[in-house]
């Protein structure tokens, strides 16, 4: 009973399942079992479960105390393969993939679910209402294996699919475990910051006071929660502002600025993480956000409601470990510059990134006469495409000292400007339309480290007016997307390490370059070591044997807010 097994739930709570060979075909007759949970529990030696959607199957297993080692998520794979094939926008459900194989009408994907207050159960729901027969699922899987083999870098593409599938397991497990959250501490913080609440759901006392101060400074009634009202109020005072963004307001000389900035900060806390949020999202001492692996085109995660990836530092006081337990909070140090070193194969930059110390300090001694700020600005200019002022000057110095690294991101930018598809190191592909606006997520170039743009595919209908924006997008995507690839492998390695060691520790939070593990106090040092080992293993798995290190800054704390 070892190897890969396909599994599909039945309407009666049972399961259809079959062992598979290396081509995705069943090696024995399809079995029907009356209980899905027992079908999985009774086969602990299965190395990888193949199923339509982790969201369809895994929450039920977790609720019954059953965890699996690995899975292959067919709908995750379909999404990645469609992107790689330049077919963005096509339905990615297993039913749609099956319809394409039969040249039948392709059912649309269901519309994205909007997170409503307290609606945290969608992780337990199928992603698509359209079903398909078990033999159809097997046909889709076998076809996906062939499509992986047809990519330019099959080994990398298979690794990406495996990593994204592992990310789906991690997301479901973190939702199930939940982030420890003290509602009483949260209420105390809100009371201190915002004051008493008024009946009827109006603004709390401190916001009302600040609103009065803003109005008094303008000499008329102004609604500080309405940007248009604030812009008009400044205009009447003879001050032209384009927005109410903090950086623009902070430069003004006007008595309304200080209370307005305080109001904006507290208003954000009240609306995003106030009393209503607490009531909707925290249950039984746990905050359970619905994570969306690969929620952005670059592969970064998002959440469906709850604001888990934007928890203000002051609110983090409410994230408190259970009695006798600790939070191990770990941040990857200068992750994206280290990724650039690995994917560009620039010998000089790889040497700089081979130490666990501060990368920008090491870089400054190589090319910037010990000026860390200039070194950091230069490297960020290379990644984000700053082409003016000090950024341009420092980028020129970086290009002289680390030509291959800068050429890599320059090649990605050129590919984007010319409208070609670009990919992450493992093969996630940027959509043809990405980068057309200033708020788009980042994307990455073709896999070849020395010539990242040579094998890119042409994208028809590219609007030349968007060329520069597209180039900036793909330049950043080169690094950011490959960093997301690395992060998936890191999560998979850490999850496996914690599980194989028989620890009680649980992964409970992840965002971009930070993880939180909740563990018994006596397991904390073991967890710290596991995090560091997982980072290095992910680097070797993603990028091969390079001198680049991926160190972490770790803190063992009782409260999340004490980690930084």
NORVEN-V969984 format. One record per pair of residues at least 12 apart in sequence whose C-alpha atoms are under 8 Angstrom apart, sorted by sequence separation. I is the first residue (numbers start at 1). J is the second residue. D is the distance in Angstrom with one decimal. If there is no record, write none. Layout:
i,j,d
I,J,D
I,J,D
//
This chain:
i,j,d
5,17,6.7
6,18,5.3
18,30,4.9
95,107,7.1
96,108,7.2
194,206,4.9
211,223,7.0
231,243,6.8
249,261,7.8
291,303,4.4
292,304,6.9
338,350,7.6
341,353,7.0
360,372,5.7
363,375,6.1
420,432,7.5
495,507,7.3
505,517,6.5
506,518,5.3
5,18,5.5
6,19,6.4
17,30,5.8
18,31,6.1
79,92,5.3
96,109,7.9
193,206,7.5
194,207,6.6
211,224,6.3
231,244,7.1
290,303,5.4
291,304,6.5
360,373,7.9
378,391,5.9
382,395,6.3
419,432,7.2
430,443,5.1
505,518,5.6
506,519,6.3
536,549,6.3
5,19,4.3
6,20,6.9
16,30,6.7
17,31,5.3
78,92,5.6
230,244,7.3
289,303,6.6
290,304,5.5
361,375,7.6
377,391,6.1
378,392,7.7
381,395,6.3
429,443,7.4
430,444,6.6
505,519,4.1
536,550,5.7
4,19,6.0
5,20,5.6
16,31,5.7
17,32,6.6
78,93,7.3
91,106,7.6
218,233,6.8
246,261,6.8
289,304,7.3
290,305,7.2
338,353,5.8
360,375,5.9
429,444,7.2
504,519,6.3
505,520,6.7
535,550,5.6
536,551,7.6
3,19,7.4
4,20,5.6
16,32,4.7
78,94,7.5
91,107,7.3
93,109,6.4
218,234,7.9
227,243,7.2
289,305,7.2
290,306,8.0
360,376,5.6
378,394,4.7
379,395,7.1
428,444,7.9
504,520,7.0
535,551,6.8
3,20,7.5
4,21,7.4
15,32,5.9
16,33,6.5
75,92,6.2
91,108,5.6
92,109,6.9
110,127,7.6
227,244,6.0
289,306,6.0
377,394,7.0
378,395,4.7
535,552,7.9
1,19,7.5
14,32,7.4
15,33,5.3
75,93,5.5
91,109,5.3
110,128,6.1
505,523,7.3
532,550,7.9
14,33,5.5
15,34,6.5
49,68,7.9
54,73,6.1
75,94,5.7
78,97,7.3
109,128,6.5
110,129,7.4
218,237,7.5
289,308,6.3
375,394,7.4
378,397,7.8
379,398,7.3
424,443,7.3
425,444,7.7
427,446,7.5
532,551,6.4
14,34,4.2
15,35,6.4
48,68,8.0
51,71,7.4
53,73,5.3
74,94,6.6
374,394,6.6
378,398,6.3
423,443,7.1
424,444,4.6
425,445,7.6
427,447,6.7
503,523,7.4
532,552,6.4
13,34,6.8
14,35,4.1
15,36,4.8
48,69,6.9
49,70,6.4
50,71,5.7
51,72,6.4
52,73,5.8
53,74,6.3
422,443,7.2
423,444,4.6
424,445,5.7
425,446,7.1
426,447,6.9
531,552,7.8
12,34,7.8
13,35,5.8
14,36,4.5
47,69,6.7
48,70,4.7
49,71,4.5
50,72,4.7
51,73,5.7
52,74,4.9
53,75,5.9
422,444,5.3
423,445,4.2
424,446,6.6
425,447,5.0
505,527,7.7
13,36,6.2
37,60,7.6
47,70,6.4
48,71,4.8
49,72,6.1
50,73,6.4
51,74,6.2
52,75,6.0
53,76,7.6
107,130,7.6
422,445,3.9
423,446,4.5
424,447,6.5
425,448,8.0
15,39,7.0
37,61,5.8
48,72,6.8
50,74,7.2
334,358,7.9
382,406,6.3
421,445,7.5
422,446,5.0
423,447,6.3
41,66,6.5
281,306,6.7
333,358,7.7
334,359,6.9
421,446,7.8
487,512,7.3
40,66,7.8
383,409,6.8
487,513,7.1
528,554,6.9
9,36,6.4
37,64,7.1
382,409,6.9
432,459,6.3
484,512,7.2
37,66,7.4
277,306,7.4
368,397,7.8
445,474,6.7
498,527,7.5
367,397,6.9
415,445,7.6
432,462,7.9
436,466,5.6
443,473,6.0
444,474,5.2
445,475,7.8
367,398,7.0
422,453,7.3
435,466,7.7
438,469,7.2
442,473,5.1
443,474,4.8
444,475,6.8
412,444,6.9
437,469,6.9
441,473,7.3
442,474,6.3
443,475,7.4
444,476,6.9
445,477,7.2
498,530,7.3
524,556,6.9
412,445,5.1
436,469,6.1
440,473,7.6
442,475,7.9
443,476,6.3
444,477,3.8
445,478,5.3
497,530,6.6
93,127,7.9
98,132,7.8
272,306,8.0
273,307,7.8
367,401,6.5
411,445,7.9
412,446,7.8
422,456,6.0
435,469,5.7
436,470,6.0
442,476,5.5
443,477,3.0
444,478,3.4
93,128,6.5
95,130,6.2
272,307,7.0
366,401,8.0
421,456,5.5
422,457,7.9
435,470,4.3
442,477,4.2
443,478,6.0
444,479,6.6
95,131,6.2
224,260,6.7
420,456,5.7
421,457,5.4
434,470,6.9
435,471,7.6
441,477,7.9
442,478,7.9
444,480,7.4
494,530,6.5
95,132,5.7
420,457,5.4
421,458,6.5
435,472,7.6
443,480,7.1
444,481,5.9
494,531,6.2
497,534,7.8
94,132,7.7
98,136,6.2
217,255,5.7
218,256,6.7
273,311,7.8
415,453,5.5
420,458,4.6
421,459,6.5
435,473,5.1
442,480,6.6
443,481,6.0
444,482,7.3
98,137,7.3
101,140,7.6
217,256,5.0
224,263,7.4
225,264,7.5
414,453,7.7
419,458,6.5
420,459,5.2
434,473,7.6
435,474,7.4
442,481,7.1
224,264,7.7
411,451,7.2
412,452,6.2
419,459,5.5
494,534,5.3
5,46,6.8
98,139,7.4
215,256,7.8
408,449,7.2
411,452,6.0
412,453,5.9
415,456,7.3
419,460,7.6
493,534,5.2
1,43,6.7
3,45,7.7
4,46,6.2
7,49,6.8
52,94,6.4
98,140,5.8
214,256,5.1
225,267,7.8
273,315,7.7
337,379,7.2
408,450,7.0
411,453,5.7
2,45,5.1
3,46,5.3
4,47,6.0
5,48,6.6
6,49,5.9
7,50,6.1
8,51,6.2
94,137,7.0
97,140,6.4
213,256,7.3
214,257,7.9
269,312,7.6
408,451,7.0
419,462,5.6
491,534,7.7
1,45,6.3
2,46,4.5
3,47,5.1
4,48,4.9
5,49,5.2
6,50,4.5
7,51,5.3
8,52,7.2
408,452,6.3
430,474,7.9
490,534,5.5
493,537,7.2
1,46,6.1
2,47,6.2
3,48,6.5
4,49,5.8
5,50,5.9
6,51,5.9
214,259,6.0
490,535,5.5
493,538,6.9
4,50,6.9
94,140,7.1
213,259,6.4
214,260,6.1
404,450,7.6
417,464,7.9
430,477,8.0
490,537,7.4
9,57,7.2
211,259,7.7
419,467,7.3
490,538,4.9
123,172,7.3
210,259,5.7
211,260,7.7
417,466,7.8
418,467,6.9
489,538,5.1
210,260,7.2
417,467,4.3
416,467,7.0
417,468,5.9
419,470,7.7
487,538,7.6
210,262,7.5
211,263,7.1
417,469,7.8
422,474,7.1
486,538,5.9
489,541,7.6
210,263,6.0
348,401,7.7
349,402,6.4
417,470,5.6
424,477,7.4
425,478,7.9
428,481,7.7
486,539,6.5
489,542,7.4
348,402,6.1
416,470,5.2
417,471,4.6
424,478,6.1
416,471,4.5
423,478,7.4
424,479,7.8
207,263,6.1
346,402,6.6
349,405,7.3
415,471,7.1
416,472,7.9
425,481,7.8
426,482,7.1
486,542,6.1
346,403,7.5
413,470,7.5
414,471,6.1
416,473,7.5
424,481,5.4
425,482,5.4
485,542,7.4
346,404,5.1
413,471,4.0
416,474,5.5
424,482,5.1
207,266,7.2
345,404,7.3
346,405,5.4
412,471,7.2
413,472,6.0
415,474,7.7
416,475,7.8
426,485,6.8
207,267,7.0
344,404,6.3
345,405,7.2
413,473,7.5
425,485,7.7
344,405,5.1
413,474,5.4
424,485,7.7
412,474,5.7
413,475,4.6
81,144,7.9
412,475,5.1
59,123,7.3
60,124,7.4
341,405,6.6
344,408,5.8
411,475,7.9
59,124,5.7
340,405,6.8
410,475,6.7
74,140,7.9
78,144,7.4
81,147,7.4
409,475,5.1
412,478,6.6
56,123,7.8
57,124,8.0
74,141,6.7
77,144,7.5
81,148,7.5
84,151,8.0
409,476,7.6
55,123,5.5
56,124,6.4
55,124,5.9
56,125,5.8
409,478,6.5
55,125,6.5
56,126,4.4
55,126,6.1
56,127,7.0
55,127,7.0
194,266,7.1
53,126,7.3
193,266,7.4
53,127,7.3
194,270,7.7
190,270,7.9
80,161,7.3
343,425,6.9
77,161,5.7
190,274,6.8
52,137,7.2
76,161,7.2
190,275,7.7
385,472,5.7
76,164,7.1
77,165,8.0
187,275,7.3
384,472,6.5
72,161,7.6
76,165,6.7
384,473,8.0
72,162,6.5
385,475,6.9
71,162,7.6
384,475,6.7
385,476,7.6
73,165,5.4
186,278,7.9
383,475,6.2
384,476,5.3
72,165,5.6
383,476,5.1
71,165,6.2
70,165,7.9
71,166,6.7
183,278,7.1
70,166,6.5
383,479,7.0
71,169,7.8
70,169,8.0
183,282,7.4
181,282,7.2
183,285,7.0
182,285,5.9
181,285,5.1
182,286,7.9
345,449,6.7
180,285,5.9
181,286,5.1
344,449,5.2
345,450,7.5
180,286,4.7
181,287,6.1
343,449,5.7
344,450,6.6
179,286,5.2
180,287,6.5
178,286,5.0
179,287,5.0
177,286,7.9
178,287,5.3
179,288,6.4
178,288,4.6
54,165,7.9
58,169,7.5
62,173,7.4
177,288,7.5
178,289,7.6
26,138,7.9
176,288,7.0
25,138,6.9
55,168,7.8
59,172,6.5
63,176,7.9
175,288,4.9
24,138,6.9
25,139,8.0
54,168,6.4
58,172,7.2
62,176,7.3
174,288,7.5
175,289,6.0
24,139,8.0
54,169,6.9
175,290,6.2
175,291,7.3
426,542,7.4
24,141,6.2
25,142,6.6
55,172,7.4
59,176,7.6
16,134,7.2
24,142,4.5
54,172,8.0
425,543,8.0
23,142,6.0
171,290,7.6
172,291,7.7
171,291,5.5
24,145,7.2
171,292,7.3
23,145,6.9
171,293,7.1
168,292,8.0
168,293,6.4
189,314,7.6
8,134,6.9
167,293,6.2
189,315,7.1
298,424,8.0
189,317,8.0
164,293,7.2
186,315,6.7
299,428,7.7
164,294,7.6
298,428,7.5
186,317,7.3
6,138,7.5
185,317,7.2
186,318,5.1
297,429,7.9
298,430,7.1
185,318,5.2
297,430,6.4
184,318,8.0
297,431,7.4
183,318,6.9
182,318,5.1
181,318,5.6
182,319,6.3
181,319,4.7
182,320,6.3
340,478,8.0
180,319,5.7
181,320,5.9
340,479,5.7
179,319,7.2
180,320,5.9
181,321,8.0
339,479,6.4
180,321,6.0
180,322,7.1
337,479,7.8
298,441,6.5
336,479,6.0
339,482,6.9
297,441,6.5
298,442,5.6
336,480,6.4
339,483,6.0
296,441,6.6
297,442,7.2
298,443,5.1
297,443,6.8
298,444,7.5
336,483,5.9
335,483,7.0
117,277,7.8
118,279,7.9
119,280,7.9
120,281,7.7
118,280,4.2
117,280,5.7
118,281,5.5
117,281,7.8
123,290,6.6
120,288,7.5
122,290,8.0
120,289,7.2
120,290,6.8
335,513,7.2
298,477,6.4
300,481,7.4
332,513,5.3
298,480,6.7
299,481,5.9
331,513,5.7
332,514,6.4
298,481,4.5
331,514,4.5
300,484,5.7
330,514,5.6
331,515,6.8
299,484,5.5
329,514,7.3
330,515,5.4
298,484,7.1
299,485,7.2
329,515,5.9
330,516,6.5
329,516,4.6
328,516,5.5
329,517,6.6
115,304,5.7
116,305,7.5
327,516,6.4
328,517,5.1
114,304,7.3
115,305,5.1
327,517,5.7
328,518,6.4
114,305,7.9
327,518,4.8
328,519,7.6
326,518,5.9
327,519,6.5
325,518,6.9
326,519,5.5
354,547,5.1
355,548,7.6
356,549,6.5
325,519,5.4
326,520,6.0
353,547,7.5
354,548,4.5
355,549,6.4
356,550,7.4
325,520,4.1
326,521,5.2
353,548,5.1
354,549,5.1
356,551,5.6
324,520,6.1
325,521,4.7
328,524,6.7
350,546,7.6
351,547,6.7
353,549,6.2
321,518,6.9
324,521,5.9
327,524,8.0
350,547,6.2
351,548,7.2
326,524,7.0
350,548,5.5
328,527,7.4
328,528,7.1
343,543,6.9
330,531,7.7
342,543,6.4
309,511,6.1
342,546,6.8
342,548,6.3
341,548,7.2
301,511,6.9
338,548,6.6
301,512,7.0
338,549,7.4
300,512,6.4
338,550,7.1
335,550,6.9
333,550,7.0
332,550,6.9
333,551,5.8
332,551,6.1
333,552,5.4
332,552,4.4
333,553,6.5
331,552,5.3
332,553,6.5
330,552,6.0
331,553,5.3
330,553,5.6
331,554,6.5
330,554,4.3
329,554,5.6
330,555,6.5
328,554,6.8
329,555,5.3
328,555,5.7
329,556,6.5
327,555,8.0
328,556,4.6
329,557,7.6
327,556,5.7
328,557,6.5
326,556,6.4
327,557,5.3
326,557,5.8
327,558,5.9
329,560,7.4
326,558,5.3
327,559,7.1
325,558,7.7
327,560,7.1
329,563,6.5
321,558,5.4
320,558,5.8
321,559,6.5
320,559,4.6
319,559,5.6
320,560,6.6
318,559,7.3
319,560,5.5
317,559,5.9
318,560,7.8
319,561,7.6
316,559,7.3
317,560,6.3
316,560,5.5
317,561,5.0
316,561,4.9
317,562,7.9
315,561,7.9
314,561,7.1
313,561,6.0
160,426,5.7
159,426,7.2
160,427,7.1
160,428,7.6
156,425,7.8
157,426,5.7
156,426,4.8
157,427,5.5
156,427,6.6
157,428,7.9
153,427,7.6
153,447,7.8
167,488,6.0
170,491,7.4
163,485,7.7
166,488,7.5
170,492,7.6
164,488,6.5
167,491,7.1
160,485,7.0
163,488,5.6
166,491,8.0
167,492,6.9
170,495,7.4
163,489,5.7
166,492,5.8
163,492,6.8
177,506,7.4
179,508,5.3
178,508,5.9
179,509,6.6
177,508,6.5
174,506,7.9
174,507,6.2
175,508,7.7
173,507,7.8
174,508,4.8
86,421,7.7
174,509,6.6
170,507,7.8
84,427,7.0
86,429,7.9
88,431,6.3
84,428,6.5
88,432,7.9
83,428,7.1
84,429,5.3
86,431,7.4
83,429,5.5
86,432,7.6
83,430,7.4
80,428,6.4
83,431,7.0
80,429,7.7
69,496,7.5
//
